[in-house]
Amino acid sequence: MAEHRSTPLPAVLGGAPLRTVRATDARAAYAYPGPELARLADRGLLQRVANGYYIVVPQDMVGRRWVPSLEAAAAGIASAIYGQEDAVLMGISAARVLGAIPRALASAVVAVPRRHRPISLKDRPSVVRFVKRDTDGLDAERIDTPLGQALATTPEQTVLDLAHRPQLGDAEDDVPAAVAALYRRSDKQRLEVLAADQRLTASLRRAESWAGARRGQG
């Protein structure tokens, strides 16, 4: 294990946003990045999360079983493609990191500025889905993940997004309860402004009905 810990990583890997790097990005350090990254993964220094995508394993977890959360991995992959400022966890993934969906999910959803095919993960049976959106226009905030800080939509934005597309991410059964929980934490005036600006007033009314139904059940 000491040998593993002492193996140096190139700066392009060690300083990657959210500790996530693509094989193509490693060309600055290696003439043939694929085999080199595979070697580092075999030594436990990198986690191969998807074809061509690797996450730097925390030093204290080298040599031990370690898997980053799905949402952190999704944010890392999207940041490696688009940059940290243009990758925003949204929908069920935002609800998950905001604590409104307690169970682990099999899909992650990230807002990005350009289309991208879904990416299946290799370290678990999960998929990262990308939604083309104006990321600058989203109401987002920085949240802490096991890989560092990432962007996620605020409770208000998440309420609107979930109510607008409850089926996105294959966790539709979890959405009404998540919306109700986040609605209670939301600034109601901010919700109205966002809904008007984004033409999601009908989605806000749906969210309000879900929140009211949950209050009635309580």
C-alpha positions as CSV (number, residue, x, y, z in Angstrom):
1,M,0.0,0.0,0.0
2,A,2.9,2.4,0.7
3,E,4.0,1.9,-2.9
4,H,0.6,2.8,-4.1
5,R,0.4,5.9,-2.0
6,S,3.9,7.1,-3.1
7,T,3.1,6.9,-6.8
8,P,3.1,10.4,-8.1
9,L,0.2,11.6,-10.3
10,P,0.7,14.2,-13.1
11,A,-0.7,17.6,-12.4
12,V,-3.3,17.2,-15.1
13,L,-4.7,14.4,-13.1
14,G,-4.2,15.6,-9.5
15,G,-5.6,19.1,-10.3
16,A,-8.6,18.0,-12.4
17,P,-11.9,19.6,-11.6
18,L,-13.9,17.4,-9.3
19,R,-10.9,14.9,-9.5
20,T,-12.3,13.7,-12.9
21,V,-10.3,13.4,-16.0
22,R,-10.9,12.1,-19.6
23,A,-8.3,10.0,-21.3
24,T,-8.1,12.7,-24.0
25,D,-7.2,15.3,-21.3
26,A,-4.2,13.1,-20.2
27,R,-2.4,13.5,-23.5
28,A,-0.6,16.5,-22.0
29,A,1.1,14.0,-19.6
30,Y,1.2,10.8,-21.6
31,A,1.9,10.0,-25.2
32,Y,-0.5,7.0,-24.9
33,P,-2.9,8.0,-22.1
34,G,-5.2,5.0,-22.3
35,P,-2.7,2.3,-21.2
36,E,-1.2,4.7,-18.6
37,L,-4.5,5.5,-17.0
38,A,-5.5,1.8,-17.0
39,R,-2.2,1.1,-15.2
40,L,-3.0,3.7,-12.5
41,A,-6.5,2.3,-12.2
42,D,-5.0,-1.2,-11.7
43,R,-2.9,0.3,-8.9
44,G,-5.9,1.7,-7.2
45,L,-5.0,5.4,-7.8
46,L,-7.8,6.0,-10.3
47,Q,-11.4,4.8,-10.4
48,R,-12.6,4.0,-13.9
49,V,-16.1,5.2,-13.8
50,A,-17.0,5.1,-17.5
51,N,-15.3,4.4,-20.8
52,G,-12.6,7.1,-21.1
53,Y,-13.4,8.7,-17.7
54,Y,-11.4,8.3,-14.5
55,I,-11.7,9.8,-11.0
56,V,-8.6,10.3,-8.7
57,V,-9.1,8.2,-5.6
58,P,-8.6,10.0,-2.3
59,Q,-5.3,9.2,-0.9
60,D,-6.7,7.7,2.3
61,M,-8.9,5.4,0.2
62,V,-6.1,4.0,-2.0
63,G,-6.0,0.2,-1.6
64,R,-9.6,0.1,-0.2
65,R,-13.0,-0.3,-1.7
66,W,-14.2,3.2,-2.8
67,V,-17.0,4.3,-5.1
68,P,-18.0,8.0,-5.3
69,S,-21.7,8.9,-5.1
70,L,-23.5,8.7,-8.4
71,E,-24.3,12.5,-8.3
72,A,-20.6,13.4,-7.6
73,A,-19.5,11.1,-10.4
74,A,-22.1,12.7,-12.8
75,A,-21.0,16.2,-11.9
76,G,-17.3,15.2,-12.4
77,I,-18.0,13.6,-15.8
78,A,-20.0,16.6,-17.0
79,S,-17.4,19.0,-15.7
80,A,-14.7,17.1,-17.5
81,I,-16.7,17.6,-20.7
82,Y,-18.1,21.1,-20.3
83,G,-16.2,22.7,-17.4
84,Q,-17.4,23.2,-13.8
85,E,-19.4,26.3,-14.6
86,D,-21.5,24.7,-17.3
87,A,-22.4,21.4,-15.5
88,V,-25.4,21.7,-13.1
89,L,-27.0,18.8,-11.3
90,M,-30.7,19.2,-11.8
91,G,-34.0,17.3,-11.3
92,I,-33.7,14.1,-9.3
93,S,-30.0,14.6,-8.9
94,A,-30.4,18.0,-7.4
95,A,-33.2,16.7,-5.1
96,R,-30.8,13.9,-4.0
97,V,-27.9,16.2,-3.1
98,L,-30.4,18.5,-1.4
99,G,-31.6,15.6,0.8
100,A,-35.1,15.4,-0.6
101,I,-34.7,11.9,-2.1
102,P,-33.1,9.6,0.6
103,R,-32.6,6.4,-1.5
104,A,-29.8,5.9,-3.9
105,L,-30.8,6.2,-7.6
106,A,-29.7,4.5,-10.8
107,S,-29.9,7.6,-13.0
108,A,-28.3,11.0,-12.7
109,V,-29.4,14.2,-14.5
110,V,-27.1,17.1,-15.4
111,A,-27.9,20.3,-17.2
112,V,-25.3,21.2,-19.8
113,P,-25.1,23.7,-22.6
114,R,-24.9,21.2,-25.5
115,R,-26.4,17.8,-26.3
116,H,-24.6,14.7,-25.2
117,R,-25.5,11.1,-25.4
118,P,-26.1,9.3,-22.0
119,I,-23.0,7.7,-20.4
120,S,-23.3,4.4,-18.7
121,L,-21.1,3.9,-15.7
122,K,-18.7,1.0,-15.4
123,D,-18.4,0.8,-11.6
124,R,-22.1,0.4,-11.1
125,P,-25.3,-0.2,-13.1
126,S,-26.1,3.5,-13.5
127,V,-26.4,6.1,-16.2
128,V,-25.7,9.8,-16.5
129,R,-28.2,11.7,-18.6
130,F,-27.5,15.2,-20.0
131,V,-30.2,17.8,-20.6
132,K,-29.4,20.7,-22.9
133,R,-30.3,24.0,-21.1
134,D,-29.1,27.5,-20.7
135,T,-27.0,26.8,-17.7
136,D,-26.3,30.5,-17.1
137,G,-30.1,31.0,-16.7
138,L,-30.6,28.4,-14.1
139,D,-31.0,29.3,-10.4
140,A,-28.0,27.3,-9.1
141,E,-25.8,27.1,-6.0
142,R,-22.5,25.4,-5.1
143,I,-22.8,22.2,-3.0
144,D,-20.2,20.0,-1.5
145,T,-19.6,16.6,-2.9
146,P,-17.0,13.9,-2.0
147,L,-15.1,15.1,-5.1
148,G,-15.3,18.8,-4.3
149,Q,-17.7,21.6,-5.0
150,A,-20.2,21.3,-7.8
151,L,-23.2,23.3,-9.0
152,A,-26.7,22.1,-8.4
153,T,-30.1,23.8,-8.9
154,T,-31.5,25.5,-5.8
155,P,-34.6,24.1,-4.0
156,E,-36.8,26.6,-5.9
157,Q,-35.4,25.7,-9.3
158,T,-35.5,22.0,-8.5
159,V,-39.2,22.2,-7.5
160,L,-40.0,23.7,-10.9
161,D,-37.9,21.2,-12.8
162,L,-39.3,18.2,-11.1
163,A,-42.9,19.3,-11.5
164,H,-42.2,20.2,-15.1
165,R,-40.6,16.8,-16.1
166,P,-41.3,14.3,-13.3
167,Q,-40.4,11.3,-15.4
168,L,-36.9,12.6,-16.2
169,G,-34.4,10.2,-14.6
170,D,-36.7,7.2,-14.0
171,A,-37.6,8.1,-10.4
172,E,-41.1,9.4,-11.0
173,D,-42.5,7.7,-7.8
174,D,-40.1,9.7,-5.7
175,V,-40.9,13.1,-7.3
176,P,-44.1,14.2,-5.5
177,A,-42.6,13.7,-2.0
178,A,-39.3,15.4,-3.1
179,V,-41.2,18.4,-4.5
180,A,-43.3,18.7,-1.3
181,A,-40.1,18.6,0.9
182,L,-38.3,21.1,-1.3
183,Y,-41.4,23.4,-1.6
184,R,-41.4,23.8,2.2
185,R,-37.8,24.9,2.1
186,S,-38.3,27.3,-0.8
187,D,-38.7,31.1,-0.9
188,K,-42.3,31.3,-2.3
189,Q,-41.7,34.8,-3.8
190,R,-38.6,33.5,-5.5
191,L,-40.6,30.5,-6.8
192,E,-43.2,32.8,-8.4
193,V,-40.5,34.9,-10.1
194,L,-38.6,31.9,-11.5
195,A,-41.8,30.3,-12.7
196,A,-42.8,33.5,-14.5
197,D,-39.4,34.1,-16.0
198,Q,-39.1,30.4,-17.2
199,R,-42.7,30.0,-18.3
200,L,-43.2,27.3,-15.7
201,T,-46.3,28.7,-13.9
202,A,-48.3,25.5,-14.6
203,S,-45.4,23.5,-13.2
204,L,-45.5,25.6,-10.0
205,R,-49.2,25.0,-9.6
206,R,-48.6,21.3,-9.9
207,A,-45.9,21.5,-7.3
208,E,-48.2,23.4,-5.0
209,S,-50.9,20.8,-5.4
210,W,-48.4,18.1,-4.5
211,A,-47.2,20.0,-1.5
212,G,-50.8,20.6,-0.4
213,A,-51.6,16.9,-0.8
214,R,-48.6,15.9,1.3
215,R,-49.7,18.4,4.0
216,G,-53.1,16.9,4.0
217,Q,-51.7,13.4,4.5
218,G,-49.7,14.6,7.4
